């Protein structure tokens, strides 16, 4: 498998503007306004790789760093908050939201990624975890907890290596092919079972009225939906405690690309269903015709002879 680095320290790999070059030179993440936290395991240097493009024709740029999803001052959180609670309220880190709610007539307390600290959930017995990436909690004008929703964010893991391609970009902004690929196998093995389990946990929460939001790049969204057999296998339902709300959050298709400008992200597609429909679709077996092993063995042994 072969691919290219599509986005480097926040800017298109083709972008040779002064700000793109300086951001890469300083190894800064423009979405965190600080050092890149995506670290290469071999020598602990910042990766800077936000998105990957495969060598195949018409392959899209696929976001591979979760921090990229938090562009435009965590715009994604504001979008989900509006969809979950039906109103625009200020977002504040954890406990700070209590006093803000009393002043503003309501507020959203945010837990996750350094905003409000990690929630102290009890440890689950056995394997697995019900921790989610984000929790948005709506507080009323008295600062009292009224309801909350949860968000799981998933980009795509990479396979192979992009070290040479990264070196070429740092040296002279040259786009070079490398062995990097996209680990689609994780879509089936890890992502969907986690969504089912966490969705079931959240359904039992009396204040979680809109279930779980799953935010991912469009390419990951398409793979998950296809793995579940298409939207007809997971019919649309209105938001409810047992919901899994899929959001394809990716590069705006209509936006023009200019050097020195970070490409904006937005919701390209969404689909709300229930955890039970996802579980049912994931467990359904799409079996081949009978005797495929026998016929393959015979073909290997005897060629096309019957």
WOVENPE-V815582 format. One record per helix or strand. SS is the DSSP state (2 for helix, 1 for strand). FROM is the first residue (numbers start at 1). TO is the last residue. If there is no record, write none. Layout:
# WOVENPE-V815582
ss->{SS | SS}
from->{FROM | FROM}
to->{TO | TO}
This chain:
# WOVENPE-V815582
ss->{1 | 1 | 2 | 1 | 1 | 1 | 1 | 1 | 1 | 2 | 1 | 2 | 1 | 1 | 1 | 1 | 2 | 1 | 1 | 2 | 1 | 2 | 1 | 1 | 2 | 2}
from->{3 | 11 | 18 | 28 | 34 | 39 | 46 | 49 | 61 | 66 | 91 | 96 | 107 | 134 | 145 | 158 | 163 | 178 | 181 | 185 | 208 | 218 | 243 | 265 | 275 | 292}
to->{8 | 12 | 26 | 29 | 35 | 39 | 46 | 54 | 63 | 85 | 93 | 104 | 111 | 139 | 154 | 159 | 172 | 178 | 182 | 203 | 216 | 227 | 251 | 274 | 283 | 302}
